[in-house]
């Protein structure tokens, strides 16, 4: 029973951006896929706008274009829609900043560095370093060694009696040049002089690691002796 002199009045609540867009779309009786086909705006962006998931949207320049197109398609005032978007986004950024600041202060108060914590951190770092080292050693052990030759070159022709063989490989790898062992320095570089005979010479270079994995290259070097000038 309503008392004399009193009437009920429906209180209108302010709709958010997402609510306005979603209700307008339902009034138009279209789904997001149909809206995408008409507006050329991807359905996942339209859905993000309706759900107010602004983090899933691209740069503001594109978002404002999406909103303008979508609002016009839904027969909404695009200027009001853009203003509402800007208000909600600005409010969300302020709230997020305040939450981050409060959380940051709380974490600083809660974090207490103790000797036990230091020992745990050092133990974790040591374990991670050991795992990385072991993994590196296993990969190096099981893979074919690197072999990059800088000299000689393919089909090289020389007049000198000696030719320099040089290159780089992995540290700890055995290098053989024509079955002769060549020393490798701590950087993986190696160098060796090879004596040539007149005519064609074959230079075989191989690199073998402890797992017996081998890489090899073969070069043909031709030695032409100088002819006496007439």
C-alpha positions as CSV (number, residue, x, y, z in Angstrom):
1,X,0.0,0.0,0.0
2,X,1.4,3.4,-1.0
3,X,1.0,6.2,1.6
4,X,-0.8,9.3,0.4
5,X,1.5,11.9,-1.1
6,X,4.3,9.4,-1.9
7,X,5.2,8.0,-5.3
8,X,7.8,5.5,-6.4
9,X,10.4,6.8,-8.9
10,X,12.7,4.5,-10.7
11,X,16.3,5.4,-10.1
12,X,18.4,5.5,-13.3
13,X,21.8,4.1,-12.9
14,X,24.7,5.4,-15.0
15,X,25.7,2.8,-17.6
16,X,29.4,2.1,-18.2
17,X,30.9,2.1,-21.7
18,X,30.7,-1.7,-22.0
19,X,27.1,-1.8,-20.9
20,X,26.1,0.9,-23.4
21,X,27.8,-0.9,-26.3
22,X,26.4,-4.3,-25.4
23,X,22.8,-3.1,-24.9
24,X,22.9,-1.1,-28.1
25,X,24.2,-4.2,-30.0
26,X,21.4,-6.4,-28.5
27,X,18.9,-3.8,-29.5
28,X,20.2,-4.1,-33.0
29,X,19.9,-7.9,-32.7
30,X,23.4,-8.7,-34.0
31,X,26.2,-10.7,-32.6
32,X,29.9,-9.8,-32.5
33,X,30.7,-11.7,-35.7
34,X,28.0,-9.8,-37.6
35,X,29.2,-6.5,-36.1
36,X,32.8,-7.3,-37.2
37,X,31.6,-7.9,-40.8
38,X,29.8,-4.6,-40.9
39,X,32.4,-2.4,-39.1
40,X,35.5,-4.2,-40.3
41,X,36.7,-4.1,-36.6
42,X,37.8,-7.5,-35.3
43,X,35.3,-9.2,-33.0
44,X,37.9,-9.8,-30.2
45,X,38.4,-6.0,-30.1
46,X,34.7,-5.3,-30.0
47,X,34.3,-7.9,-27.2
48,X,37.2,-6.3,-25.3
49,X,35.4,-2.9,-25.6
50,X,32.1,-4.4,-24.3
51,X,33.9,-6.1,-21.4
52,X,36.1,-3.1,-20.8
53,X,39.2,-5.1,-21.0
54,X,41.3,-2.1,-22.2
55,X,44.6,-4.0,-21.7
56,X,43.6,-6.3,-24.6
57,X,43.3,-3.3,-27.0
58,X,46.0,-1.7,-29.2
59,X,47.2,1.9,-29.2
60,X,44.7,4.6,-28.2
61,X,44.7,6.0,-31.7
62,X,43.3,2.7,-33.1
63,X,40.9,2.3,-30.2
64,X,39.3,5.7,-30.7
65,X,38.8,4.8,-34.4
66,X,37.2,1.4,-33.4
67,X,34.9,3.2,-30.9
68,X,33.8,5.8,-33.4
69,X,33.0,3.2,-36.1
70,X,31.2,0.9,-33.6
71,X,29.2,3.8,-32.0
72,X,28.0,5.0,-35.4
73,X,27.1,1.4,-36.3
74,X,25.1,1.1,-33.1
75,X,23.4,4.5,-33.6
76,X,25.1,5.9,-30.5
77,X,26.7,9.4,-30.1
78,X,30.3,8.7,-30.9
79,X,31.6,11.8,-29.0
80,X,29.9,10.8,-25.8
81,X,31.2,7.2,-26.2
82,X,34.7,8.5,-26.7
83,X,34.4,10.8,-23.6
84,X,33.1,7.8,-21.6
85,X,36.0,5.6,-22.7
86,X,38.5,8.3,-21.8
87,X,37.0,8.8,-18.4
88,X,36.9,5.1,-17.6
89,X,40.4,4.5,-18.8
90,X,41.8,7.4,-16.9
91,X,40.0,6.2,-13.7
92,X,41.4,2.7,-14.2
93,X,44.9,4.0,-14.6
94,X,44.7,6.0,-11.4
95,X,43.3,3.1,-9.5
96,X,46.0,0.8,-10.8
97,X,48.7,3.3,-9.9
98,X,47.3,3.6,-6.4
99,X,47.1,-0.2,-6.0
100,X,50.7,-0.6,-7.2
101,X,52.0,2.1,-4.8
102,X,50.2,0.5,-1.8
103,X,51.4,-3.0,-2.7
104,X,54.9,-1.7,-3.2
105,X,54.9,-0.1,0.3
106,X,53.4,-3.2,1.9
107,X,56.1,-5.5,0.3
108,X,58.9,-3.2,1.5
109,X,57.5,-3.4,5.0
110,X,57.1,-7.2,4.8
111,X,60.5,-8.0,3.3
112,X,63.2,-8.6,5.9
113,X,66.6,-9.7,4.9
114,X,67.9,-12.3,7.3
115,X,71.0,-14.5,7.1
116,X,68.8,-17.5,6.4
117,X,67.3,-15.7,3.4
118,X,70.7,-14.8,2.1
119,X,71.9,-18.4,2.4
120,X,68.7,-19.6,0.5
121,X,69.3,-17.1,-2.3
122,X,72.9,-18.1,-2.7
123,X,71.9,-21.8,-2.7
124,X,69.4,-21.2,-5.4
125,X,71.9,-19.2,-7.5
126,X,74.5,-21.9,-7.1
127,X,72.0,-24.6,-8.1
128,X,70.9,-22.7,-11.2
129,X,74.5,-22.0,-12.2
130,X,75.4,-25.7,-11.8
131,X,72.4,-26.7,-13.9
132,X,73.3,-24.3,-16.7
133,X,76.9,-25.5,-16.6
134,X,76.0,-29.2,-16.8
135,X,73.5,-28.5,-19.6
136,X,76.1,-26.6,-21.6
137,X,78.6,-29.4,-21.1
138,X,76.1,-32.1,-22.2
139,X,75.2,-30.1,-25.3
140,X,78.8,-29.5,-26.1
141,X,79.7,-33.1,-25.5
142,X,77.0,-34.5,-27.7
143,X,77.1,-32.1,-30.6
144,X,79.5,-32.0,-33.6
145,X,82.4,-29.7,-32.9
146,X,82.7,-26.3,-34.6
147,X,85.2,-26.1,-37.4
148,X,85.7,-22.8,-39.3
149,X,88.7,-22.6,-41.6
150,X,90.1,-19.2,-42.5
151,X,93.1,-20.6,-44.6
152,X,93.5,-22.2,-47.1
153,X,90.6,-21.3,-49.4
154,X,88.9,-23.5,-51.9
155,X,90.9,-24.3,-55.1
156,X,93.9,-22.2,-53.9
157,X,96.8,-21.8,-56.2
158,X,100.2,-20.8,-54.7
159,X,103.9,-20.6,-55.7
160,X,105.3,-20.9,-52.2
161,X,106.5,-24.2,-50.8
162,X,104.5,-23.7,-47.5
163,X,100.9,-22.9,-46.9
164,X,99.3,-21.8,-43.7
165,X,96.4,-23.8,-42.3
166,X,94.4,-21.8,-39.7
167,X,90.9,-21.7,-38.2
168,X,88.9,-21.9,-35.1
169,X,87.1,-24.7,-33.2
170,X,85.7,-25.4,-29.8
171,X,88.0,-25.5,-26.8
172,X,89.1,-29.0,-25.8
173,X,88.7,-30.3,-29.4
174,X,91.5,-32.3,-31.1
175,X,92.6,-30.9,-34.5
176,X,94.3,-33.1,-37.1
177,X,95.8,-31.7,-40.3
178,X,96.7,-34.5,-42.7
179,X,96.7,-36.9,-39.7
180,X,99.1,-34.7,-37.7
181,X,97.9,-33.2,-34.4
182,X,97.8,-29.4,-34.2
183,X,97.6,-27.5,-30.9
184,X,94.6,-25.4,-30.1
185,X,94.8,-22.4,-27.8
186,X,92.4,-21.4,-25.0
187,X,90.4,-19.4,-27.5
188,X,89.9,-22.3,-29.9
189,X,92.3,-20.9,-32.5
190,X,94.8,-23.1,-34.3
191,X,97.5,-22.6,-37.0
192,X,99.9,-24.9,-38.8
193,X,102.3,-24.7,-41.8
194,X,102.0,-27.4,-44.3
195,X,104.6,-28.3,-46.9
196,X,103.5,-28.5,-50.5
197,X,104.6,-30.6,-53.4
198,X,104.5,-29.5,-57.0
199,X,101.1,-29.9,-58.5
200,X,97.9,-30.7,-56.6
201,X,98.0,-31.2,-52.8
202,X,95.2,-32.4,-50.6
203,X,94.8,-30.9,-47.1
204,X,92.4,-32.7,-44.8
205,X,91.4,-31.0,-41.6
206,X,89.3,-32.7,-38.9
207,X,88.1,-31.8,-35.5
208,X,87.1,-34.5,-32.9
209,X,85.7,-33.9,-29.4
210,X,85.7,-36.3,-26.4
211,X,82.4,-37.8,-27.5
212,X,84.1,-38.9,-30.8
213,X,81.9,-36.5,-32.7
214,X,83.9,-35.3,-35.8
215,X,83.8,-32.4,-38.2
216,X,86.1,-32.4,-41.3
217,X,86.9,-30.3,-44.3
218,X,89.1,-31.1,-47.3
219,X,90.9,-28.5,-49.5
220,X,92.8,-28.9,-52.8
221,X,95.8,-26.6,-53.0
222,X,97.8,-26.4,-56.2
223,X,101.4,-25.4,-56.2
224,X,102.9,-23.9,-59.4
225,X,106.6,-23.3,-59.3
226,X,107.9,-20.1,-60.8
227,X,109.3,-20.4,-64.4
228,X,112.5,-18.7,-65.3
229,X,112.0,-15.6,-67.3
230,X,113.5,-15.6,-70.8
